[in-house]
Amino acid sequence: MAKEIVRRTKPEANQCVCCREAVGEGTKVVPFVTDGETWCPQCFVYKRAPMERERFVPGCYEPIHCTKCGQTSVTVGHPNCGQCGWRVPVVLPPKPTMG
């Protein structure tokens, strides 16, 4: 049986490298860019950050959705929206496809 060659396409700069969700301008999803890779907030917090616990301290990063401005982003160390400063954002759970 011949080996199959799996080719992974490089995601666009405005897509999450994990789930391929659109991020950036016009989407209301603020990307988290680390090591040249673009991540959506949920994939960064629940997939990428746990890979390097000494670099991304557990519990310091939360994926949030702001109920005031509608932006989805990563908050670092405090539960405020980084875009408008609203103090009552909704913390997002992992995506269903992240099993």
C-alpha positions as CSV (number, residue, x, y, z in Angstrom):
1,M,0.0,0.0,0.0
2,A,1.5,3.3,-1.0
3,K,1.8,6.1,1.5
4,E,-0.5,9.0,1.0
5,I,1.1,12.4,0.9
6,V,-0.9,14.8,3.0
7,R,-0.4,18.4,2.0
8,R,-1.4,21.1,4.5
9,T,-2.3,24.4,3.0
10,K,-1.0,27.4,4.8
11,P,-3.9,29.4,6.2
12,E,-4.4,32.9,5.0
13,A,-3.1,35.7,7.3
14,N,-6.7,36.5,8.3
15,Q,-7.5,33.0,9.4
16,C,-6.9,31.0,12.6
17,V,-4.2,28.4,12.0
18,C,-6.2,25.9,14.0
19,C,-9.9,26.2,13.1
20,R,-9.5,28.4,10.0
21,E,-12.1,30.9,11.4
22,A,-11.8,34.4,9.8
23,V,-10.1,36.9,12.1
24,G,-9.0,40.5,11.9
25,E,-10.6,43.5,10.2
26,G,-14.3,43.2,9.4
27,T,-14.9,40.1,11.5
28,K,-15.1,41.4,15.1
29,V,-12.6,38.7,16.1
30,V,-9.3,40.1,17.3
31,P,-6.5,37.7,16.3
32,F,-3.8,36.7,18.8
33,V,-0.5,36.5,16.9
34,T,2.4,34.5,18.4
35,D,5.6,33.2,16.7
36,G,4.2,34.5,13.3
37,E,1.0,32.4,13.7
38,T,-2.5,33.9,13.8
39,W,-4.9,32.3,16.3
40,C,-8.5,33.0,17.1
41,P,-9.0,33.7,20.9
42,Q,-10.5,30.3,21.8
43,C,-7.9,28.2,19.9
44,F,-5.1,30.3,21.4
45,V,-6.3,29.9,25.0
46,Y,-7.4,26.2,24.8
47,K,-5.0,24.8,22.2
48,R,-1.8,26.9,21.8
49,A,-1.2,28.3,25.3
50,P,-1.3,24.8,27.0
51,M,1.6,23.8,24.7
52,E,4.0,26.2,26.5
53,R,2.8,26.5,30.1
54,E,6.0,28.2,31.2
55,R,5.6,30.9,28.6
56,F,1.8,31.3,28.7
57,V,0.9,31.0,32.3
58,P,-2.3,29.0,32.9
59,G,-5.2,31.2,34.1
60,C,-3.8,34.5,32.9
61,Y,-5.5,34.3,29.4
62,E,-9.2,34.1,28.8
63,P,-11.1,34.2,25.5
64,I,-13.9,36.8,25.9
65,H,-16.8,38.3,23.9
66,C,-17.7,41.8,24.9
67,T,-21.4,42.4,25.2
68,K,-20.9,46.2,24.7
69,C,-18.7,46.5,21.5
70,G,-19.2,43.0,20.2
71,Q,-15.5,42.2,19.8
72,T,-14.1,38.7,20.6
73,S,-10.6,38.8,21.9
74,V,-8.1,37.4,24.5
75,T,-7.9,39.2,27.8
76,V,-4.6,39.0,29.7
77,G,-4.7,39.1,33.4
78,H,-7.9,41.1,33.9
79,P,-11.5,40.5,32.8
80,N,-11.9,43.8,30.9
81,C,-12.5,44.2,27.2
82,G,-9.2,45.4,25.6
83,Q,-11.0,47.4,22.9
84,C,-13.6,49.4,24.9
85,G,-12.8,48.7,28.5
86,W,-16.1,47.1,29.4
87,R,-15.9,45.2,32.7
88,V,-18.6,42.6,32.0
89,P,-17.3,40.4,29.1
90,V,-18.5,36.8,28.6
91,V,-15.8,34.2,28.9
92,L,-16.0,31.8,26.0
93,P,-15.8,28.0,26.4
94,P,-13.7,25.8,24.0
95,K,-15.2,25.4,20.5
96,P,-17.1,22.1,20.0
97,T,-14.7,20.9,17.4
98,M,-11.7,21.2,19.7
99,G,-12.3,17.9,21.5
